[in-house]
Amino acid sequence: MICLYFTLATCGLAIVLIVRRYDLYQREPVCLILTTLALGAGAMWVAGQLEGAIIHALYSEGFPVSNTLLAAIAGCSEEFAKFAIVVLLWAAIPKYFDEPLDGLLYGSFAGLGAALEESVFVLSRSQINGYLPPTEPVRLCGHLVMGGIGAFGLGLLPIRSRWAIPVILACLASAAILHTAWDVAAFSASDMYRLHLRLEGWHTAIPIALMLTGMVIYRRFVAIGARLTRQHPQVCDVASGRGPPD
């Protein structure tokens, strides 16, 4: 069990180091990254409690709960939870939330914290005691990518873009839709394997397509955020220490 969680933590650390490469100007403090991871984990726990309460209420009313509805509940609640953490950071620490890429960065770290909490929850209830299952690194990367996409629009607030509000809403909705589609495929695959001990071809093809789509969007947002930072010299000057802070 120690090896299992050590491997999980190592995967998480490796992903943090990869994402930090996108922190192009003012480097975010390590303590703040760790705080965001912890807040993301806490937000995931709260989202899980909310999901359970909603599902219990629906069943109590005799409402049929399909896999699609379950996926929508999970996708919306979990992506909003990550998003809320980044909103909190934007409001609480404007000194560090000062670049167009900060929405994506802090959303990514909140997503990774959420994924770690979910992985610990799943692994603690499994019979796995050896090495980390290959599904867990996928979980970590998936939540990180969706968290970054969902919070990217918040990075437009420091530069006071007129498109900030519609982009914020579009990014959050995109992350929730991506997450919901992923869970629909995952829940269907789980049911199929449990009942028939086999999977359909689309159970593999759809998640791969969704993951690739998320990665392309994520990388595109990195490029857009970097370009916006270069287009706003006041942000670059403050971030690199060449100019006075606001």
C-alpha positions as CSV (number, residue, x, y, z in Angstrom):
1,M,0.0,0.0,0.0
2,I,2.9,2.4,0.7
3,C,4.3,1.7,-2.7
4,L,0.9,2.4,-4.2
5,Y,0.5,5.8,-2.7
6,F,4.2,6.7,-3.2
7,T,3.8,6.0,-6.9
8,L,0.6,8.1,-7.0
9,A,2.4,11.0,-5.3
10,T,5.4,10.7,-7.6
11,C,3.0,10.9,-10.7
12,G,1.4,14.0,-9.2
13,L,4.8,15.6,-8.6
14,A,6.0,14.8,-12.1
15,I,2.8,16.4,-13.6
16,V,3.3,19.5,-11.4
17,L,6.8,20.0,-12.8
18,I,5.6,19.6,-16.4
19,V,2.8,22.2,-15.9
20,R,5.2,24.6,-14.3
21,R,7.1,24.8,-17.6
22,Y,4.1,26.9,-18.8
23,D,4.7,29.4,-16.0
24,L,6.5,31.8,-18.4
25,Y,7.0,35.0,-16.4
26,Q,6.4,35.4,-12.7
27,R,6.8,32.0,-11.2
28,E,4.0,31.0,-8.8
29,P,5.3,30.3,-5.3
30,V,5.6,26.6,-4.4
31,C,3.6,27.2,-1.2
32,L,0.8,28.6,-3.3
33,I,0.8,25.7,-5.7
34,L,0.6,23.3,-2.7
35,T,-2.2,25.3,-1.3
36,T,-4.1,25.1,-4.6
37,L,-3.6,21.3,-4.7
38,A,-5.0,21.0,-1.2
39,L,-8.0,23.3,-2.0
40,G,-8.6,21.3,-5.1
41,A,-8.7,18.1,-3.1
42,G,-11.1,19.7,-0.6
43,A,-13.3,21.0,-3.4
44,M,-13.5,17.5,-4.9
45,W,-14.6,16.1,-1.5
46,V,-17.3,18.7,-1.3
47,A,-18.4,18.0,-4.9
48,G,-18.6,14.3,-4.0
49,Q,-20.8,15.0,-1.1
50,L,-23.0,17.2,-3.2
51,E,-23.3,14.5,-5.9
52,G,-24.3,11.9,-3.4
53,A,-27.0,14.2,-1.9
54,I,-28.4,15.0,-5.4
55,I,-28.5,11.3,-6.4
56,H,-30.0,10.3,-3.1
57,A,-32.7,13.0,-3.5
58,L,-33.5,11.8,-7.1
59,Y,-33.8,8.2,-6.0
60,S,-36.0,9.2,-3.1
61,E,-38.4,10.9,-5.4
62,G,-38.5,7.8,-7.7
63,F,-36.7,9.7,-10.5
64,P,-34.9,7.4,-13.0
65,V,-31.2,8.2,-12.8
66,S,-29.5,7.2,-16.1
67,N,-25.7,7.1,-16.7
68,T,-26.0,10.3,-18.7
69,L,-27.6,12.1,-15.8
70,L,-25.1,10.7,-13.4
71,A,-22.3,11.9,-15.7
72,A,-23.8,15.4,-16.0
73,I,-24.1,15.7,-12.2
74,A,-20.5,14.7,-11.8
75,G,-19.2,16.7,-14.7
76,C,-20.9,19.9,-13.7
77,S,-20.4,19.7,-9.9
78,E,-16.7,18.7,-10.1
79,E,-15.7,21.3,-12.8
80,F,-17.6,24.1,-10.9
81,A,-15.8,23.1,-7.7
82,K,-12.3,23.4,-9.4
83,F,-13.5,26.7,-11.0
84,A,-14.6,28.1,-7.6
85,I,-11.1,27.4,-6.2
86,V,-9.5,29.6,-8.9
87,V,-12.1,32.3,-8.4
88,L,-11.2,32.3,-4.7
89,L,-7.5,32.6,-5.5
90,W,-8.2,35.4,-8.0
91,A,-10.1,37.3,-5.3
92,A,-7.7,36.6,-2.4
93,I,-4.3,36.9,-4.0
94,P,-4.4,39.4,-6.9
95,K,-0.7,40.0,-6.4
96,Y,0.0,36.6,-7.8
97,F,-3.0,36.3,-10.1
98,D,-1.6,38.8,-12.6
99,E,-1.0,37.0,-15.9
100,P,-3.4,35.6,-18.7
101,L,-2.0,32.1,-18.1
102,D,-2.7,32.2,-14.3
103,G,-6.3,31.0,-14.8
104,L,-5.1,27.9,-16.7
105,L,-2.2,27.3,-14.3
106,Y,-4.2,27.5,-11.1
107,G,-7.1,25.6,-12.7
108,S,-4.7,22.8,-13.6
109,F,-3.3,22.6,-10.0
110,A,-6.8,22.6,-8.6
111,G,-7.7,19.8,-11.0
112,L,-4.7,17.8,-10.1
113,G,-5.6,18.2,-6.4
114,A,-9.1,17.0,-7.2
115,A,-7.8,14.0,-9.1
116,L,-5.5,13.0,-6.2
117,E,-8.4,13.1,-3.8
118,E,-10.5,11.0,-6.1
119,S,-7.6,8.5,-6.7
120,V,-7.1,8.1,-3.0
121,F,-10.8,7.5,-2.5
122,V,-10.9,4.9,-5.3
123,L,-7.7,3.1,-4.3
124,S,-8.7,3.0,-0.6
125,R,-11.8,1.0,-1.6
126,S,-10.1,-1.4,-4.0
127,Q,-8.1,-4.6,-3.4
128,I,-5.0,-3.2,-5.1
129,N,-1.9,-3.3,-2.9
130,G,0.9,-3.3,-5.5
131,Y,1.7,-0.9,-8.3
132,L,-0.4,2.0,-9.4
133,P,-3.0,1.0,-12.0
134,P,-2.5,2.7,-15.4
135,T,-6.0,4.3,-15.1
136,E,-4.7,6.6,-12.3
137,P,-2.2,8.6,-14.3
138,V,-5.0,9.1,-16.9
139,R,-7.3,10.3,-14.1
140,L,-4.6,12.8,-12.9
141,C,-4.0,14.2,-16.4
142,G,-7.7,14.2,-17.3
143,H,-8.7,16.3,-14.2
144,L,-5.7,18.6,-14.7
145,V,-6.6,19.3,-18.3
146,M,-10.2,19.9,-17.7
147,G,-9.5,22.1,-14.7
148,G,-7.1,24.2,-16.8
149,I,-9.6,24.5,-19.6
150,G,-12.4,25.4,-17.2
151,A,-10.5,28.2,-15.5
152,F,-8.6,29.6,-18.4
153,G,-11.0,32.5,-18.9
154,L,-10.3,33.8,-15.5
155,G,-6.8,34.7,-16.7
156,L,-8.4,37.5,-18.8
157,L,-9.5,39.4,-15.7
158,P,-6.0,40.8,-14.9
159,I,-5.8,42.4,-18.4
160,R,-9.4,43.7,-18.2
161,S,-10.4,42.1,-21.4
162,R,-13.9,43.0,-22.7
163,W,-14.3,39.3,-23.6
164,A,-13.5,38.0,-20.1
165,I,-17.1,37.2,-19.0
166,P,-18.2,35.3,-22.2
167,V,-14.9,33.5,-22.4
168,I,-15.1,32.5,-18.7
169,L,-18.6,31.0,-19.2
170,A,-17.6,29.3,-22.4
171,C,-14.5,27.7,-20.9
172,L,-16.3,26.5,-17.8
173,A,-19.1,25.0,-20.0
174,S,-16.6,23.3,-22.3
175,A,-14.8,21.7,-19.3
176,A,-18.2,20.5,-17.9
177,I,-19.2,19.1,-21.3
178,L,-15.9,17.3,-21.8
179,H,-16.0,15.9,-18.3
180,T,-19.7,14.7,-18.8
181,A,-18.9,13.0,-22.1
182,W,-15.9,11.3,-20.6
183,D,-18.0,10.0,-17.7
184,V,-20.8,8.8,-20.0
185,A,-18.3,6.6,-21.8
186,A,-16.7,5.4,-18.5
187,F,-20.0,4.5,-16.9
188,S,-21.2,2.6,-20.0
189,A,-17.9,0.7,-20.2
190,S,-18.1,-0.2,-16.5
191,D,-21.6,-1.5,-16.9
192,M,-20.7,-3.4,-20.1
193,Y,-17.8,-5.1,-18.5
194,R,-19.7,-5.9,-15.3
195,L,-22.5,-7.5,-17.2
196,H,-20.8,-9.1,-20.2
197,L,-17.0,-9.1,-19.3
198,R,-16.2,-7.3,-22.6
199,L,-16.1,-3.8,-24.0
200,E,-17.3,-2.3,-27.3
201,G,-14.8,-0.6,-29.5
202,W,-16.2,2.9,-28.8
203,H,-15.6,2.4,-25.1
204,T,-11.9,2.9,-26.0
205,A,-12.2,5.2,-29.0
206,I,-14.4,7.8,-27.4
207,P,-12.2,8.4,-24.3
208,I,-9.1,8.6,-26.5
209,A,-10.7,11.1,-28.8
210,L,-11.9,13.2,-25.8
211,M,-8.5,13.1,-24.1
212,L,-6.8,14.2,-27.4
213,T,-9.4,16.9,-27.8
214,G,-8.8,18.2,-24.3
215,M,-5.0,18.2,-24.8
216,V,-5.3,20.1,-28.0
217,I,-7.5,22.7,-26.4
218,Y,-5.3,22.9,-23.4
219,R,-2.1,23.4,-25.5
220,R,-3.9,26.0,-27.6
221,F,-4.9,27.9,-24.5
222,V,-1.3,27.9,-23.4
223,A,-0.3,29.5,-26.6
224,I,-3.1,32.1,-26.4
225,G,-2.2,33.0,-22.8
226,A,1.5,33.4,-23.7
227,R,0.6,35.6,-26.6
228,L,-1.7,37.8,-24.5
229,T,1.0,38.3,-21.9
230,R,3.4,39.4,-24.6
231,Q,0.8,41.8,-26.0
232,H,0.4,43.5,-22.6
233,P,3.8,44.9,-21.7
234,Q,2.6,46.2,-18.3
235,V,1.9,42.6,-17.3
236,C,5.3,41.3,-18.6
237,D,7.2,44.2,-16.9
238,V,5.6,43.6,-13.5
239,A,6.0,39.8,-13.8
240,S,9.6,40.0,-14.8
241,G,10.6,42.7,-12.3
242,R,11.3,45.3,-14.9
243,G,8.5,47.7,-13.9
244,P,6.7,48.8,-10.7
245,P,3.8,46.8,-9.5
246,D,0.2,48.2,-9.8
